[in-house]
Amino acid sequence: MRFLLPFLSFLSLPVSDTKLGIHLIGSFSEGARKIVVEGPPVIKVLDPQAIGPMREAMALYKKMFPNGVVVARIWEGTPRLRFQLSDDSEESANQFWHTVLQPALLRLSPEERQLIDFLEGPNEGENCPTWESVESARWFGRFWVRLSRRISQFSLRPCVGSIAVGNPPGTIEEIQAKLTAFAPALQTALECNGTWSYHAYSLEYTTDPSVERWYSLRYRLFYECLSKTNPKLTKLPIILTEGGIDRAGNPQTDGWRARGDVNTFQRWLEWFDQELKKDRQVIGVTLFQIGDPHGWTSFDLEPIAEWLAGYIRKNRRS
């Protein structure tokens, strides 16, 4: 492909044993390139059909690391489609597919589409009912059953859920009820060789697993609940398709740079990586974000890119 440097064309390397990857937005920055060529286990790209650097990042990564995992998310712009609980969930999924996902995918070449391992759908709760109640979780489950099948029919694999940090909300019993209602979507993802996703943020740089099991490690609660009600679904892998430090999502004030320093964040990432390695279902985390230093200033990973590249290299399989 035109994006690849000739001297890299012969390389085919194993990915790193770390669970840390990156979420690229906007540009394939110098720091992002340093990280990608070291072989993180997973990368995520936003809007590859519209942003050439995202296609360049995918192509370089998959050429060097064919077994690495690429997750893609399509950004639909504004205004967004917005579905209500009173809408038919399956028809809503059809509309999202035909309006948002399929047109974007068709703007990629067949070769570029083959670089994508998993395709996300609606981000968090931006488009439709999700976790407000058991009924909304059931609606969301039906939505994702249909959308997963659409994605699979297009020869891609679904990445289901994009669950915001701290969700599904409630007590353990309430979380279990909502996951049970959503379980048909997870079953369909399993049948489609797909995965599901959670956004794994720490609010306060905590390194206490008993605290973080409600935030960055909340996915552990999911698997505990599934083991009681749908044990076969514990085989479904998960990708943490956003991760890092975030209090409330403000691009300028809530990320790691606004509320800590480089050393604090790096120590937290080392701890987080060791925790993720304990859980076989976790493919990896795509840390948010790199490539958009002005839009998401406080989340920008560029200041630690050199360190993260070295950390990934140090953990790469021999």
C-alpha positions as a LaTeX table, in Angstrom:
\begin{tabular}{lrrr}
\hline
Residue & $x$ (\AA) & $y$ (\AA) & $z$ (\AA) \\
\hline
Met1 & 0.00 & 0.00 & 0.00 \\
Arg2 & 1.14 & 3.56 & $-0.66$ \\
Phe3 & 1.40 & 4.35 & 3.06 \\
Leu4 & 4.10 & 1.80 & 3.83 \\
Leu5 & 7.78 & 2.54 & 3.94 \\
Pro6 & 9.65 & 0.10 & 1.64 \\
Phe7 & 12.08 & $-1.06$ & 4.32 \\
Leu8 & 9.17 & $-2.22$ & 6.49 \\
Ser9 & 7.59 & $-4.38$ & 3.82 \\
Phe10 & 9.33 & $-7.56$ & 4.90 \\
Leu11 & 8.60 & $-7.31$ & 8.63 \\
Ser12 & 6.08 & $-9.54$ & 10.41 \\
Leu13 & 6.49 & $-9.36$ & 14.16 \\
Pro14 & 4.68 & $-10.56$ & 17.28 \\
Val15 & 2.81 & $-7.96$ & 19.30 \\
Ser16 & 3.84 & $-7.00$ & 22.80 \\
Asp17 & 2.68 & $-8.86$ & 25.90 \\
Thr18 & 1.47 & $-5.60$ & 27.41 \\
Lys19 & $-2.27$ & $-4.87$ & 27.35 \\
Leu20 & $-1.67$ & $-1.17$ & 26.60 \\
Gly21 & $-2.64$ & 0.19 & 23.19 \\
Ile22 & $-3.72$ & 3.56 & 21.82 \\
His23 & $-6.82$ & 5.31 & 20.50 \\
Leu24 & $-5.89$ & 7.48 & 17.51 \\
Ile25 & $-7.85$ & 10.57 & 16.55 \\
Gly26 & $-7.28$ & 13.00 & 13.71 \\
Ser27 & $-3.59$ & 12.65 & 12.90 \\
Phe28 & $-0.98$ & 9.91 & 12.86 \\
Ser29 & 1.37 & 11.96 & 15.02 \\
Glu30 & 5.07 & 11.40 & 15.55 \\
Gly31 & 4.37 & 9.95 & 18.98 \\
Ala32 & 1.62 & 7.67 & 17.69 \\
Arg33 & 3.95 & 6.34 & 15.00 \\
Lys34 & 6.63 & 5.55 & 17.59 \\
Ile35 & 4.06 & 3.58 & 19.59 \\
Val36 & 2.51 & 1.73 & 16.64 \\
Val37 & 5.82 & 0.39 & 15.32 \\
Glu38 & 6.57 & $-1.18$ & 18.72 \\
Gly39 & 3.56 & $-3.51$ & 18.44 \\
Pro40 & 0.84 & $-2.70$ & 20.96 \\
Pro41 & $-1.71$ & $-5.54$ & 21.14 \\
Val42 & $-4.55$ & $-3.34$ & 19.89 \\
Ile43 & $-5.10$ & 0.08 & 18.33 \\
Lys44 & $-8.31$ & 1.97 & 17.71 \\
Val45 & $-8.89$ & 4.46 & 14.89 \\
Leu46 & $-11.66$ & 7.02 & 14.56 \\
Asp47 & $-13.19$ & 7.66 & 11.15 \\
Pro48 & $-10.72$ & 5.82 & 8.88 \\
Gln49 & $-12.90$ & 6.41 & 5.81 \\
Ala50 & $-12.62$ & 10.17 & 6.18 \\
Ile51 & $-9.15$ & 10.66 & 7.65 \\
Gly52 & $-6.20$ & 9.44 & 5.59 \\
Pro53 & $-3.77$ & 9.25 & 8.53 \\
Met54 & $-6.01$ & 6.69 & 10.20 \\
Arg55 & $-5.74$ & 4.46 & 7.14 \\
Glu56 & $-2.00$ & 4.99 & 7.15 \\
Ala57 & $-1.81$ & 3.93 & 10.81 \\
Met58 & $-3.88$ & 0.79 & 10.18 \\
Ala59 & $-1.84$ & $-0.20$ & 7.15 \\
Leu60 & 1.52 & 0.25 & 8.88 \\
Tyr61 & 0.41 & $-1.57$ & 12.02 \\
Lys62 & $-1.11$ & $-4.57$ & 10.24 \\
Lys63 & 1.85 & $-4.86$ & 7.85 \\
Met64 & 4.28 & $-5.08$ & 10.74 \\
Phe65 & 2.00 & $-6.96$ & 13.16 \\
Pro66 & $-0.54$ & $-9.08$ & 11.22 \\
Asn67 & $-1.84$ & $-10.56$ & 14.48 \\
Gly68 & $-2.40$ & $-7.16$ & 16.06 \\
Val69 & $-5.99$ & $-6.01$ & 16.54 \\
Val70 & $-7.55$ & $-2.95$ & 14.89 \\
Val71 & $-10.82$ & $-1.52$ & 16.19 \\
Ala72 & $-12.59$ & 1.12 & 14.10 \\
Arg73 & $-15.27$ & 3.59 & 15.10 \\
Ile74 & $-17.24$ & 5.66 & 12.61 \\
Trp75 & $-18.07$ & 9.18 & 13.73 \\
Glu76 & $-21.33$ & 10.31 & 12.20 \\
Gly77 & $-20.93$ & 14.01 & 12.92 \\
Thr78 & $-23.79$ & 16.18 & 14.11 \\
Pro79 & $-26.69$ & 16.09 & 14.44 \\
Arg80 & $-26.63$ & 12.46 & 15.52 \\
Leu81 & $-29.32$ & 9.91 & 14.99 \\
Arg82 & $-31.28$ & 9.60 & 18.22 \\
Phe83 & $-33.50$ & 6.61 & 18.97 \\
Gln84 & $-36.06$ & 6.37 & 21.74 \\
Leu85 & $-37.30$ & 3.47 & 23.82 \\
Ser86 & $-40.58$ & 3.67 & 21.91 \\
Asp87 & $-38.78$ & 3.06 & 18.59 \\
Asp88 & $-38.45$ & $-0.41$ & 17.14 \\
Ser89 & $-34.97$ & $-1.53$ & 18.21 \\
Glu90 & $-34.28$ & $-3.72$ & 15.16 \\
Glu91 & $-35.38$ & $-1.07$ & 12.68 \\
Ser92 & $-33.28$ & 1.46 & 14.58 \\
Ala93 & $-30.26$ & $-0.82$ & 14.13 \\
Asn94 & $-31.03$ & $-1.10$ & 10.42 \\
Gln95 & $-31.19$ & 2.68 & 10.17 \\
Phe96 & $-27.88$ & 3.11 & 12.00 \\
Trp97 & $-26.27$ & 0.57 & 9.68 \\
His98 & $-27.62$ & 2.07 & 6.45 \\
Thr99 & $-27.09$ & 5.71 & 7.51 \\
Val100 & $-23.83$ & 5.63 & 9.47 \\
Leu101 & $-21.79$ & 2.45 & 9.15 \\
Gln102 & $-22.34$ & 1.04 & 5.67 \\
Pro103 & $-21.75$ & 4.28 & 3.71 \\
Ala104 & $-18.50$ & 4.88 & 5.60 \\
Leu105 & $-17.29$ & 1.34 & 5.00 \\
Leu106 & $-18.05$ & 1.58 & 1.30 \\
Arg107 & $-15.75$ & 4.61 & 1.09 \\
Leu108 & $-12.87$ & 2.30 & 2.06 \\
Ser109 & $-11.31$ & $-0.03$ & $-0.46$ \\
Pro110 & $-11.77$ & $-3.79$ & 0.09 \\
Glu111 & $-8.10$ & $-3.96$ & 1.07 \\
Glu112 & $-8.55$ & $-1.20$ & 3.65 \\
Arg113 & $-11.63$ & $-2.87$ & 5.11 \\
Gln114 & $-9.59$ & $-6.03$ & 5.61 \\
Leu115 & $-7.33$ & $-4.09$ & 7.98 \\
Ile116 & $-10.22$ & $-3.72$ & 10.46 \\
Asp117 & $-10.73$ & $-6.56$ & 12.92 \\
Phe118 & $-13.65$ & $-5.16$ & 14.94 \\
Leu119 & $-16.21$ & $-2.47$ & 14.18 \\
Glu120 & $-17.94$ & $-0.43$ & 16.87 \\
Gly121 & $-21.44$ & 0.99 & 16.70 \\
Pro122 & $-23.04$ & 3.78 & 18.77 \\
Asn123 & $-20.63$ & 5.33 & 21.23 \\
Glu124 & $-21.68$ & 5.04 & 24.87 \\
Gly125 & $-25.25$ & 6.36 & 25.21 \\
Glu126 & $-25.08$ & 8.97 & 22.47 \\
Asn127 & $-27.62$ & 7.45 & 20.09 \\
Cys128 & $-30.03$ & 5.20 & 21.91 \\
Pro129 & $-31.35$ & 3.79 & 25.18 \\
Thr130 & $-28.69$ & 1.80 & 27.01 \\
Trp131 & $-28.59$ & 1.24 & 30.78 \\
Glu132 & $-31.25$ & 3.54 & 32.20 \\
Ser133 & $-33.43$ & 0.55 & 33.14 \\
Val134 & $-33.73$ & $-3.18$ & 32.53 \\
Glu135 & $-36.19$ & $-2.36$ & 29.74 \\
Ser136 & $-33.69$ & $-0.04$ & 28.04 \\
Ala137 & $-30.93$ & $-2.67$ & 28.39 \\
Arg138 & $-33.25$ & $-5.17$ & 26.71 \\
Trp139 & $-33.91$ & $-2.65$ & 23.90 \\
Phe140 & $-30.15$ & $-2.08$ & 23.53 \\
Gly141 & $-29.61$ & $-5.84$ & 23.39 \\
Arg142 & $-32.09$ & $-6.29$ & 20.55 \\
Phe143 & $-30.51$ & $-3.34$ & 18.75 \\
Trp144 & $-27.08$ & $-4.95$ & 18.95 \\
Val145 & $-28.32$ & $-8.39$ & 17.89 \\
Arg146 & $-29.47$ & $-6.89$ & 14.60 \\
Leu147 & $-26.47$ & $-4.57$ & 14.19 \\
Ser148 & $-24.00$ & $-7.41$ & 14.88 \\
Arg149 & $-25.57$ & $-9.49$ & 12.15 \\
Arg150 & $-25.36$ & $-6.58$ & 9.73 \\
Ile151 & $-21.68$ & $-6.11$ & 10.52 \\
Ser152 & $-21.00$ & $-9.84$ & 10.23 \\
Gln153 & $-22.75$ & $-10.03$ & 6.87 \\
Phe154 & $-20.30$ & $-7.36$ & 5.70 \\
Ser155 & $-17.41$ & $-9.69$ & 6.65 \\
Leu156 & $-16.41$ & $-7.71$ & 9.72 \\
Arg157 & $-16.66$ & $-8.58$ & 13.40 \\
Pro158 & $-18.79$ & $-6.57$ & 15.85 \\
Cys159 & $-17.44$ & $-4.81$ & 18.92 \\
Val160 & $-20.58$ & $-4.55$ & 21.00 \\
Gly161 & $-21.61$ & $-2.02$ & 23.60 \\
Ser162 & $-19.04$ & 0.78 & 23.93 \\
Ile163 & $-20.13$ & 0.97 & 27.56 \\
Ala164 & $-19.33$ & 4.25 & 29.33 \\
Val165 & $-17.29$ & 4.17 & 32.54 \\
Gly166 & $-19.45$ & 3.42 & 35.58 \\
Asn167 & $-22.12$ & 1.65 & 33.55 \\
Pro168 & $-24.35$ & $-0.26$ & 33.76 \\
Pro169 & $-25.16$ & 1.69 & 36.94 \\
Gly170 & $-26.66$ & 0.39 & 40.17 \\
Thr171 & $-26.12$ & $-2.31$ & 42.73 \\
Ile172 & $-24.64$ & $-5.68$ & 41.85 \\
Glu173 & $-28.18$ & $-7.04$ & 41.55 \\
Glu174 & $-29.20$ & $-4.20$ & 39.22 \\
Ile175 & $-26.08$ & $-4.62$ & 37.10 \\
Gln176 & $-26.76$ & $-8.34$ & 36.83 \\
Ala177 & $-30.37$ & $-7.75$ & 35.78 \\
Lys178 & $-29.32$ & $-5.32$ & 33.07 \\
Leu179 & $-26.59$ & $-7.60$ & 31.75 \\
Thr180 & $-29.05$ & $-10.50$ & 31.67 \\
Ala181 & $-31.40$ & $-8.34$ & 29.61 \\
Phe182 & $-28.52$ & $-7.45$ & 27.29 \\
Ala183 & $-27.21$ & $-11.03$ & 27.07 \\
Pro184 & $-28.72$ & $-11.84$ & 23.62 \\
Ala185 & $-26.40$ & $-9.21$ & 22.14 \\
Leu186 & $-23.40$ & $-10.84$ & 23.81 \\
Gln187 & $-24.49$ & $-14.25$ & 22.57 \\
Thr188 & $-24.75$ & $-12.91$ & 19.02 \\
Ala189 & $-21.32$ & $-11.30$ & 19.33 \\
Leu190 & $-19.91$ & $-14.65$ & 20.42 \\
Glu191 & $-21.54$ & $-16.37$ & 17.45 \\
Cys192 & $-20.10$ & $-13.71$ & 15.11 \\
Asn193 & $-16.57$ & $-14.14$ & 16.51 \\
Gly194 & $-16.89$ & $-10.64$ & 17.90 \\
Thr195 & $-16.12$ & $-8.90$ & 21.15 \\
Trp196 & $-17.62$ & $-6.29$ & 23.47 \\
Ser197 & $-16.23$ & $-3.09$ & 24.89 \\
Tyr198 & $-16.07$ & $-0.97$ & 28.01 \\
His199 & $-14.47$ & 2.44 & 28.59 \\
Ala200 & $-12.05$ & 1.88 & 31.42 \\
Tyr201 & $-11.18$ & 5.11 & 33.20 \\
Ser202 & $-9.94$ & 5.77 & 36.70 \\
Leu203 & $-11.41$ & 8.90 & 38.23 \\
Glu204 & $-8.61$ & 9.54 & 40.71 \\
Tyr205 & $-5.47$ & 7.56 & 39.74 \\
Thr206 & $-6.52$ & 4.90 & 42.25 \\
Thr207 & $-4.45$ & 1.71 & 42.46 \\
Asp208 & $-6.81$ & $-0.09$ & 44.83 \\
Pro209 & $-8.59$ & $-2.89$ & 42.92 \\
Ser210 & $-11.52$ & $-2.76$ & 45.35 \\
Val211 & $-12.12$ & 0.84 & 44.27 \\
Glu212 & $-11.27$ & 0.43 & 40.61 \\
Arg213 & $-13.62$ & $-2.54$ & 40.18 \\
Trp214 & $-16.33$ & 0.13 & 40.00 \\
Tyr215 & $-14.43$ & 2.20 & 37.42 \\
Ser216 & $-11.42$ & 1.13 & 35.32 \\
Leu217 & $-11.80$ & $-2.54$ & 36.31 \\
Arg218 & $-15.61$ & $-2.59$ & 36.28 \\
Tyr219 & $-15.58$ & $-5.19$ & 33.52 \\
Arg220 & $-14.67$ & $-7.70$ & 36.25 \\
Leu221 & $-18.14$ & $-7.17$ & 37.71 \\
Phe222 & $-19.58$ & $-7.99$ & 34.28 \\
Tyr223 & $-17.86$ & $-11.34$ & 34.13 \\
Glu224 & $-18.76$ & $-12.14$ & 37.73 \\
Cys225 & $-22.43$ & $-11.51$ & 36.91 \\
Leu226 & $-22.26$ & $-13.51$ & 33.68 \\
Ser227 & $-20.63$ & $-16.45$ & 35.45 \\
Lys228 & $-23.79$ & $-16.77$ & 37.58 \\
Thr229 & $-26.40$ & $-16.35$ & 34.86 \\
Asn230 & $-24.78$ & $-17.05$ & 31.46 \\
Pro231 & $-21.45$ & $-18.81$ & 32.07 \\
Lys232 & $-20.91$ & $-19.54$ & 28.37 \\
Leu233 & $-20.71$ & $-15.81$ & 27.76 \\
Thr234 & $-17.63$ & $-15.49$ & 29.95 \\
Lys235 & $-15.75$ & $-16.81$ & 26.89 \\
Leu236 & $-16.53$ & $-13.57$ & 25.03 \\
Pro237 & $-13.39$ & $-11.40$ & 24.93 \\
Ile238 & $-13.53$ & $-7.71$ & 25.79 \\
Ile239 & $-11.63$ & $-4.71$ & 24.48 \\
Leu240 & $-11.41$ & $-1.60$ & 26.64 \\
Thr241 & $-11.87$ & 0.77 & 23.72 \\
Glu242 & $-11.19$ & 3.87 & 25.79 \\
Gly243 & $-9.09$ & 4.07 & 28.91 \\
Gly244 & $-6.93$ & 6.23 & 31.12 \\
Ile245 & $-7.79$ & 9.00 & 33.59 \\
Asp246 & $-11.08$ & 10.91 & 33.36 \\
Arg247 & $-13.37$ & 12.54 & 35.89 \\
Ala248 & $-16.31$ & 13.77 & 33.80 \\
Gly249 & $-15.27$ & 13.91 & 30.14 \\
Asn250 & $-14.26$ & 17.56 & 29.79 \\
Pro251 & $-11.55$ & 17.66 & 27.09 \\
Gln252 & $-9.57$ & 20.40 & 28.79 \\
Thr253 & $-9.96$ & 19.72 & 32.51 \\
Asp254 & $-10.65$ & 16.04 & 33.23 \\
Gly255 & $-7.84$ & 14.04 & 31.62 \\
Trp256 & $-4.52$ & 12.94 & 33.08 \\
Arg257 & $-2.57$ & 16.07 & 32.08 \\
Ala258 & $-4.93$ & 18.44 & 33.90 \\
Arg259 & $-5.03$ & 16.41 & 37.09 \\
Gly260 & $-1.61$ & 14.84 & 37.49 \\
Asp261 & 1.85 & 14.68 & 36.01 \\
Val262 & 3.81 & 12.38 & 33.72 \\
Asn263 & 5.31 & 10.26 & 36.49 \\
Thr264 & 1.98 & 9.78 & 38.26 \\
Phe265 & 0.27 & 8.73 & 35.04 \\
Gln266 & 3.05 & 6.36 & 34.01 \\
Arg267 & 3.03 & 4.65 & 37.40 \\
Trp268 & $-0.74$ & 4.26 & 37.17 \\
Leu269 & $-0.48$ & 2.78 & 33.67 \\
Glu270 & 2.07 & 0.24 & 34.85 \\
Trp271 & $-0.26$ & $-0.79$ & 37.66 \\
Phe272 & $-3.26$ & $-0.90$ & 35.30 \\
Asp273 & $-1.37$ & $-3.07$ & 32.81 \\
Gln274 & $-0.48$ & $-5.59$ & 35.50 \\
Glu275 & $-4.13$ & $-5.79$ & 36.55 \\
Leu276 & $-5.34$ & $-6.28$ & 32.97 \\
Lys277 & $-2.83$ & $-9.09$ & 32.46 \\
Lys278 & $-4.61$ & $-11.04$ & 35.20 \\
Asp279 & $-7.79$ & $-11.31$ & 33.10 \\
Arg280 & $-7.66$ & $-13.64$ & 30.10 \\
Gln281 & $-10.78$ & $-12.11$ & 28.53 \\
Val282 & $-9.12$ & $-8.71$ & 28.08 \\
Ile283 & $-7.55$ & $-8.25$ & 24.64 \\
Gly284 & $-6.24$ & $-4.84$ & 25.61 \\
Val285 & $-7.05$ & $-1.18$ & 26.25 \\
Thr286 & $-6.84$ & 1.64 & 23.72 \\
Leu287 & $-5.74$ & 4.59 & 25.83 \\
Phe288 & $-7.54$ & 7.81 & 24.97 \\
Gln289 & $-6.15$ & 9.67 & 23.01 \\
Ile290 & $-3.32$ & 10.56 & 20.65 \\
Gly291 & $-3.45$ & 12.69 & 17.50 \\
Asp292 & $-5.77$ & 15.49 & 18.65 \\
Pro293 & $-3.74$ & 17.64 & 21.07 \\
His294 & $-5.93$ & 20.72 & 20.70 \\
Gly295 & $-9.38$ & 19.16 & 20.88 \\
Trp296 & $-8.62$ & 16.78 & 23.77 \\
Thr297 & $-5.70$ & 18.59 & 25.38 \\
Ser298 & $-5.87$ & 17.09 & 28.86 \\
Phe299 & $-6.04$ & 13.53 & 27.48 \\
Asp300 & $-3.20$ & 13.86 & 24.96 \\
Leu301 & $-0.71$ & 10.96 & 25.12 \\
Glu302 & 1.99 & 12.69 & 23.06 \\
Pro303 & 4.00 & 13.76 & 26.16 \\
Ile304 & 4.40 & 10.11 & 27.21 \\
Ala305 & 4.73 & 8.62 & 23.71 \\
Glu306 & 8.45 & 7.92 & 24.05 \\
Trp307 & 7.93 & 6.22 & 27.40 \\
Leu308 & 4.92 & 4.21 & 26.17 \\
Ala309 & 6.77 & 3.05 & 23.05 \\
Gly310 & 9.65 & 1.88 & 25.24 \\
Tyr311 & 7.31 & 0.15 & 27.66 \\
Ile312 & 5.61 & $-1.73$ & 24.81 \\
Arg313 & 9.00 & $-2.68$ & 23.33 \\
Lys314 & 10.22 & $-3.94$ & 26.71 \\
Asn315 & 7.19 & $-6.20$ & 26.98 \\
Arg316 & 7.28 & $-7.52$ & 23.40 \\
Arg317 & 7.50 & $-11.26$ & 22.93 \\
Ser318 & 10.86 & $-12.59$ & 21.85 \\
\hline
\end{tabular}
